[in-house]
Amino acid sequence: MINVCFAGITGWTAPPIVAAIEQADDLTLTAGVSRSAAGTGIIHATVAEALAAAPVDVLVDYTSATAVRDNVWTAVRAGVNVVVGSSGLTAGDYAELDGLAREHGVGVVAAGNFSIVAAVLNRAAAVAAEHLGHWEIIDYAAVAKPDVPSGTTLELADALGAVRVPAEAVPLAELHGPVEARGAEVGGARVHSVRLPGFTIGAEVIFGEGVERLSMRYESGDDPGPYAAGTILAIRRVAEAVGVRRGLGSLLFG
Protein backbone atom coordinates (compact mmCIF):
# COMPACT_ATOMS: atom_id res chain seq x y z
CA MET A 1 0.00 0.00 0.00
CA ILE A 2 1.32 3.47 -0.94
CA ASN A 3 0.53 6.17 1.63
CA VAL A 4 -0.17 9.52 -0.03
CA CYS A 5 -0.22 13.09 1.29
CA PHE A 6 -1.92 15.62 -0.97
CA ALA A 7 -0.73 19.23 -0.65
CA GLY A 8 -3.35 21.58 -2.06
CA ILE A 9 -6.20 19.27 -1.11
CA THR A 10 -8.81 22.05 -1.21
CA GLY A 11 -7.59 23.37 -4.57
CA TRP A 12 -9.17 23.24 -8.01
CA THR A 13 -7.12 20.26 -9.19
CA ALA A 14 -7.65 18.05 -6.14
CA PRO A 15 -11.17 16.50 -6.40
CA PRO A 16 -10.68 14.02 -9.29
CA ILE A 17 -7.18 13.04 -8.14
CA VAL A 18 -8.25 12.50 -4.52
CA ALA A 19 -11.22 10.46 -5.76
CA ALA A 20 -8.88 8.32 -7.87
CA ILE A 21 -6.58 7.75 -4.89
CA GLU A 22 -9.51 6.69 -2.73
CA GLN A 23 -10.78 4.29 -5.41
CA ALA A 24 -7.39 2.63 -5.95
CA ASP A 25 -6.71 -0.65 -4.16
CA ASP A 26 -3.00 0.07 -3.79
CA LEU A 27 -3.18 3.71 -2.60
CA THR A 28 -4.43 5.34 0.59
CA LEU A 29 -4.77 9.02 1.42
CA THR A 30 -3.22 9.46 4.86
CA ALA A 31 -2.90 13.26 4.99
CA GLY A 32 -3.75 16.48 3.24
CA VAL A 33 -2.32 19.99 3.38
CA SER A 34 -4.34 23.19 3.23
CA ARG A 35 -3.88 26.26 5.39
CA SER A 36 -7.53 27.26 5.01
CA ALA A 37 -8.88 23.85 6.09
CA ALA A 38 -6.23 22.81 8.63
CA GLY A 39 -7.67 20.86 11.54
CA THR A 40 -10.43 19.31 9.47
CA GLY A 41 -10.07 15.52 9.48
CA ILE A 42 -6.63 14.55 8.15
CA ILE A 43 -5.82 18.03 6.84
CA HIS A 44 -2.81 19.93 8.22
CA ALA A 45 -1.50 23.47 7.76
CA THR A 46 1.95 22.50 6.49
CA VAL A 47 3.72 19.58 4.87
CA ALA A 48 6.00 19.27 7.89
CA GLU A 49 2.98 18.84 10.17
CA ALA A 50 1.40 16.29 7.84
CA LEU A 51 4.56 14.20 7.64
CA ALA A 52 4.87 14.23 11.42
CA ALA A 53 1.27 13.15 11.92
CA ALA A 54 0.85 10.29 9.45
CA PRO A 55 2.82 7.70 7.45
CA VAL A 56 3.60 9.13 4.00
CA ASP A 57 5.39 7.44 1.11
CA VAL A 58 4.54 10.01 -1.58
CA LEU A 59 3.76 13.71 -1.37
CA VAL A 60 1.64 15.05 -4.23
CA ASP A 61 1.95 18.82 -4.60
CA TYR A 62 -0.70 20.82 -6.42
CA THR A 63 -0.31 24.10 -4.58
CA SER A 64 1.12 27.28 -6.06
CA ALA A 65 4.30 28.79 -7.43
CA THR A 66 4.93 30.44 -4.06
CA ALA A 67 4.43 27.32 -1.92
CA VAL A 68 5.75 24.44 -4.00
CA ARG A 69 9.45 24.84 -3.27
CA ASP A 70 9.16 24.72 0.51
CA ASN A 71 6.73 21.79 0.33
CA VAL A 72 8.86 19.69 -1.97
CA TRP A 73 12.18 20.39 -0.24
CA THR A 74 10.59 19.54 3.13
CA ALA A 75 9.35 16.20 1.84
CA VAL A 76 12.59 15.22 0.13
CA ARG A 77 14.64 16.04 3.22
CA ALA A 78 12.27 13.76 5.16
CA GLY A 79 12.95 10.90 2.75
CA VAL A 80 9.55 11.09 1.06
CA ASN A 81 9.06 10.63 -2.70
CA VAL A 82 7.36 13.54 -4.45
CA VAL A 83 5.03 14.08 -7.40
CA VAL A 84 5.07 17.76 -8.43
CA GLY A 85 2.09 19.11 -10.32
CA SER A 86 2.60 22.76 -9.38
CA SER A 87 4.33 25.26 -11.62
CA GLY A 88 6.89 27.77 -10.43
CA LEU A 89 10.14 25.79 -10.18
CA THR A 90 12.94 26.86 -12.52
CA ALA A 91 15.51 24.75 -14.33
CA GLY A 92 17.98 25.74 -11.60
CA ASP A 93 15.52 24.61 -8.95
CA TYR A 94 15.17 21.21 -10.60
CA ALA A 95 18.93 20.80 -10.82
CA GLU A 96 19.23 21.55 -7.11
CA LEU A 97 16.28 19.27 -6.34
CA ASP A 98 17.83 16.42 -8.30
CA GLY A 99 20.96 16.60 -6.16
CA LEU A 100 18.91 16.76 -2.96
CA ALA A 101 16.74 13.79 -4.01
CA ARG A 102 19.81 11.71 -4.80
CA GLU A 103 21.36 12.65 -1.47
CA HIS A 104 18.27 11.39 0.36
CA GLY A 105 17.62 8.41 -1.92
CA VAL A 106 14.14 9.41 -3.09
CA GLY A 107 12.40 9.89 -6.41
CA VAL A 108 10.71 12.98 -7.82
CA VAL A 109 8.41 13.08 -10.84
CA ALA A 110 7.61 16.65 -11.89
CA ALA A 111 5.36 17.63 -14.76
CA GLY A 112 4.05 20.95 -15.92
CA ASN A 113 0.94 19.03 -16.94
CA PHE A 114 -0.04 15.48 -16.00
CA SER A 115 -2.47 15.17 -18.90
CA ILE A 116 -1.68 12.29 -21.23
CA VAL A 117 -2.79 14.46 -24.17
CA ALA A 118 -0.27 17.16 -23.21
CA ALA A 119 2.46 14.53 -22.90
CA VAL A 120 1.66 13.32 -26.42
CA LEU A 121 1.96 16.90 -27.71
CA ASN A 122 5.43 17.21 -26.17
CA ARG A 123 6.48 13.91 -27.70
CA ALA A 124 5.16 14.78 -31.16
CA ALA A 125 6.64 18.28 -31.05
CA ALA A 126 10.06 16.87 -30.09
CA VAL A 127 9.92 14.61 -33.15
CA ALA A 128 9.07 17.61 -35.33
CA ALA A 129 11.96 19.59 -33.84
CA GLU A 130 14.38 16.92 -35.05
CA HIS A 131 13.51 17.88 -38.63
CA LEU A 132 12.34 21.51 -38.47
CA GLY A 133 14.67 24.27 -37.38
CA HIS A 134 12.38 27.22 -36.60
CA TRP A 135 9.64 27.46 -33.97
CA GLU A 136 7.98 29.75 -31.49
CA ILE A 137 5.53 28.94 -28.69
CA ILE A 138 2.32 30.58 -27.52
CA ASP A 139 1.34 30.07 -23.90
CA TYR A 140 -2.37 30.30 -22.99
CA ALA A 141 -3.83 30.50 -19.48
CA ALA A 142 -6.60 32.01 -17.40
CA VAL A 143 -6.59 35.75 -16.88
CA ALA A 144 -5.68 35.47 -13.18
CA LYS A 145 -2.79 33.00 -13.53
CA PRO A 146 0.20 34.84 -12.02
CA ASP A 147 3.15 32.76 -13.25
CA VAL A 148 4.39 33.10 -16.83
CA PRO A 149 4.85 31.00 -18.81
CA SER A 150 2.72 28.20 -17.37
CA GLY A 151 4.31 24.92 -16.32
CA THR A 152 2.73 23.27 -19.35
CA THR A 153 4.51 25.63 -21.72
CA LEU A 154 7.80 25.61 -19.83
CA GLU A 155 7.88 21.84 -20.10
CA LEU A 156 7.15 21.97 -23.83
CA ALA A 157 9.85 24.59 -24.43
CA ASP A 158 12.41 22.64 -22.41
CA ALA A 159 11.55 19.41 -24.25
CA LEU A 160 12.14 21.09 -27.60
CA GLY A 161 15.29 22.82 -26.37
CA ALA A 162 16.68 19.42 -25.40
CA VAL A 163 16.40 18.41 -29.06
CA ARG A 164 18.08 21.54 -30.41
CA VAL A 165 17.96 25.32 -30.19
CA PRO A 166 15.78 26.82 -32.93
CA ALA A 167 17.36 29.01 -35.56
CA GLU A 168 17.43 32.64 -34.56
CA ALA A 169 15.34 35.23 -36.36
CA VAL A 170 16.38 38.90 -36.21
CA PRO A 171 18.61 39.28 -33.11
CA LEU A 172 16.98 41.23 -30.30
CA ALA A 173 19.67 43.91 -30.45
CA GLU A 174 18.73 44.63 -34.07
CA LEU A 175 14.98 45.01 -33.50
CA HIS A 176 13.18 48.32 -33.90
CA GLY A 177 10.62 48.67 -31.13
CA PRO A 178 10.18 47.10 -27.70
CA VAL A 179 12.06 43.81 -27.44
CA GLU A 180 9.33 42.52 -25.11
CA ALA A 181 7.11 42.13 -28.16
CA ARG A 182 9.30 39.16 -29.16
CA GLY A 183 8.43 37.28 -25.97
CA ALA A 184 10.69 35.58 -23.44
CA GLU A 185 13.42 33.08 -24.26
CA VAL A 186 12.81 29.58 -22.89
CA GLY A 187 14.84 26.64 -24.13
CA GLY A 188 16.23 28.91 -26.82
CA ALA A 189 12.76 29.63 -28.27
CA ARG A 190 10.58 32.73 -28.09
CA VAL A 191 7.57 32.19 -25.83
CA HIS A 192 4.56 34.52 -25.83
CA SER A 193 2.14 34.35 -22.88
CA VAL A 194 -1.55 35.14 -23.35
CA ARG A 195 -3.70 35.70 -20.24
CA LEU A 196 -7.38 36.16 -21.06
CA PRO A 197 -10.83 35.11 -19.83
CA GLY A 198 -12.00 31.95 -21.56
CA PHE A 199 -8.68 30.12 -21.31
CA THR A 200 -7.67 27.58 -18.67
CA ILE A 201 -4.36 26.06 -19.82
CA GLY A 202 -2.99 25.71 -23.32
CA ALA A 203 0.21 25.65 -25.35
CA GLU A 204 0.83 25.96 -29.08
CA VAL A 205 4.08 25.45 -30.91
CA ILE A 206 4.34 26.84 -34.44
CA PHE A 207 7.05 25.48 -36.72
CA GLY A 208 8.09 27.27 -39.88
CA GLU A 209 10.23 25.86 -42.67
CA GLY A 210 10.54 27.53 -46.08
CA VAL A 211 7.01 28.44 -47.19
CA GLU A 212 5.36 25.89 -44.89
CA ARG A 213 3.98 26.07 -41.35
CA LEU A 214 3.04 23.37 -38.88
CA SER A 215 1.02 24.15 -35.75
CA MET A 216 0.57 21.78 -32.80
CA ARG A 217 -1.77 22.92 -30.03
CA TYR A 218 -2.92 21.54 -26.70
CA GLU A 219 -5.81 23.09 -24.80
CA SER A 220 -7.61 22.05 -21.64
CA GLY A 221 -11.08 23.07 -20.55
CA ASP A 222 -12.22 24.07 -17.08
CA ASP A 223 -12.07 20.54 -15.65
CA PRO A 224 -9.10 18.99 -13.83
CA GLY A 225 -10.21 15.44 -14.62
CA PRO A 226 -7.58 14.90 -17.37
CA TYR A 227 -4.78 15.25 -14.80
CA ALA A 228 -5.91 12.34 -12.62
CA ALA A 229 -4.67 9.35 -14.64
CA GLY A 230 -1.18 10.77 -15.13
CA THR A 231 -0.87 11.77 -11.47
CA ILE A 232 -1.92 8.31 -10.29
CA LEU A 233 0.64 6.75 -12.65
CA ALA A 234 3.34 9.01 -11.20
CA ILE A 235 2.38 8.13 -7.61
CA ARG A 236 2.75 4.45 -8.41
CA ARG A 237 6.08 4.79 -10.21
CA VAL A 238 7.88 7.68 -8.51
CA ALA A 239 9.88 5.36 -6.24
CA GLU A 240 11.29 3.38 -9.18
CA ALA A 241 14.23 5.77 -9.73
CA VAL A 242 16.23 8.10 -7.48
CA GLY A 243 16.44 11.74 -8.55
CA VAL A 244 14.23 13.99 -10.65
CA ARG A 245 12.36 12.87 -13.74
CA ARG A 246 10.73 15.66 -15.74
CA GLY A 247 7.44 15.29 -17.55
CA LEU A 248 4.80 12.59 -17.72
CA GLY A 249 6.51 11.50 -20.92
CA SER A 250 9.41 10.19 -18.83
CA LEU A 251 6.99 7.51 -17.60
CA LEU A 252 4.95 7.00 -20.77
CA PHE A 253 7.76 6.99 -23.32
CA GLY A 254 10.98 6.66 -21.33
N, C-alpha and C positions, 0 to 999 in steps of 0.2 A: 504494500500500500504506500502511495506517495502522499505525504502530508503537504498541503499547499496553504500558503498565506497570500492573500490578495490585497495589495496596496492600491487604494483607489476604489474600494469596494462599493462606495455610493456614487461613483462616477457614471458617465454616459455609457462607457464601454462595458461595464461590469456585468449587467444582468444576463446576457446570453452565455458569457464565459463561466460565470458562477453556476448557472443552471447546468452547463455541460460538465463541470467538475462534480456537481452533486449527483448527476446521472451516471457517471463513470464508475465501474466496479473497482478500478485500481487507483482511484484518487479520492482524497477526502479533504474538505476545507476545514482546517483547524484554526485559522485566524484571519482577521481582516484588519485593514488599516484605513481609518478615516477620522480626521480631526473633528469633523462636525458631528459624527455619530459615535464617538468614543464612549465606551461604557455600556453600549447596547449589545447584549449577547457576547459574541466572540470578537467584537470590534475594539481595536485599541487606537490610541492617538498617534503612536509612532511605530516604526518597524522594530526598533529596539525593544519596545514594550511587548510587542506581539511575539517576538522570538524568545523573550524571557518567559512568556506565559504559556506557550504551547509548543509541541514538537513540530518543526517545520523542515521539510526537505527542499522545497522550492518556493522562492518568493516570486510572485508575478507582479510586476509594477506597471500599472496604467494610471499614473498620477499626472504630473505636469513637468514642464521643462525646468521649473524652479525647485521641484522636490525630488526628482528622480535620482540625481547624483548621490545625495545623502542616503536615500533608501537603499540603493544598490550597493554602495560601498559598505554600509552597515551590515548588510546580509553577507556579502562576500567575506568580510573580516570575521564573521561568525561561522564561516564554513558552510554557508547555505548556497545552493545553486540558484541561479536567477534567470528569469525570463523577462526581458525588457520590451514593453510595448509603448513606452513613453518616448516622445521626441525631446530633444534638447541637449543630448550628449554630442560632443564634437569628435572628430577623428582623433584628436589628441587625448580626449577623455577615454576613448575606447582602447587606445594603445596603453594608457596607464592602467585601465581596468583589466586588460589582458594579463599584464604582469602581476597585478594583485591576485587575480583568479588563479594563476599558475602557482603563486606563492602559497595560497591556501588550499590548493588542490580541488577547486570547484569549477563547474562549467557555467557559462553564460551564453544564452542565445538572445540576441538583440535584433529586432526588426523594426524598421520604420512603419511597416504595415504587415500584419499577420494574415492578410487575405491571400488565398491561393491564387486568385486572379491577378493580384498585383505582383506576386512572385513570378507568374508566367510572363507578365509584361517585362519585368527586369531581365528574365532569361532570353526572351525573344529580342529585346533591344540590344543585349550584349552580343548576340549573334550578328545582328545588323551592323553593329559597330566594328566588327571584324572586317567588314567589306566596304563600309561607307565612312568617309573621313570627316564629314561636317555634320554637326548637330547642335541644336539648342533645346532647352527644356523650359516648359511652362508649368508652374506650380499653382494649383488651385486649392483654395480652402475657404472655410466660413469666414465671414467678415470680422468676427471677434477673435480669430486665432492669432495669438500674439507672437509665436515663433515663426521665423521665415528663414529658409524654405521649410516646408513640413518635413517630418521624418520620412514620409513616403518618397518625396522628391529627392531628399538628400541621399537616400539609399540607392535610388535609380542613378543619380549622377555619379556616385562613387562606384557603382557597378560598371558603368560605361567607362569611367576614368581608369579602372583597372584593366580594361582592354587596351585602350590607347587614349591619348589626349587628342581631341578634335583639332583639325586645322584651324588656324587663327584667321579671323576676318580682318578688318581694318584694326590695327593696334589702338588701344584706348588712348594713347598719347597723341594719336593723329586724328582723333574725332573732333568734329565741330559741334559743340553743344554739350549738355550735361552728360558726363560719362555714366551716370546712374541709369540713364535710359537703356544702356546695354546690359543691365542686370548685374547679378553677382557672379563671381567665378566659383564653381564647385566642381571638383574633379576635372578641372581644365575647361569646362563648358560654361556658357552663359546661361544663367537660370533667372527666370522672370516670375515673380510671385504675384498672383492675383488674389485679392481678398474682397469678396463680394457676397451679399445675400444670395441664397440659392445654391451655393456650393457647400459641400461637406469636406471631402478630400478628393483630390485628383492630381494626376501628373500626365503630361504629354511631352513626348520627345519627337522632334521634327528633324529628320535627316534630309540633307540636300546633296545631290551629286549631279553635276552637269546641269541639264535642264529638267531633272526629275526631283520629286519630293516624296518622302515616305513619312507618314505620321502614325505614331502608335500612342494610344491614349487609354488611361485607366481612370475610372470615375466611380466613386461610391456614393450611394444615397444616404439618407438620414436614418441608418439602421446599423448597429454594430454587429449584427448577426454574422456577417462574413468573416469576422476576426476570430470566431470561436474555434473553428476546426484547426486552424494553424496554431493558435495558442495552446490548445490541448496537445497537439503533436509535440510542440516545444517542451511542454511540461514533462511529457513522457520521455523525451530523448535528451534533455539538457545535461544529464549526468553522464552521458556516454563519452564526452571528451572534456578535458581540462582546458580552460582558457575561453576566449571569446570567439563565438561564431556569429557572423553578421548575416542577417537576412534569412527569411524562411526558405529561400532557395538553397541555403547550405544544408538543409534537411531534406528537401524535396529532390534536389538534383546533385547534391554533393557526393 
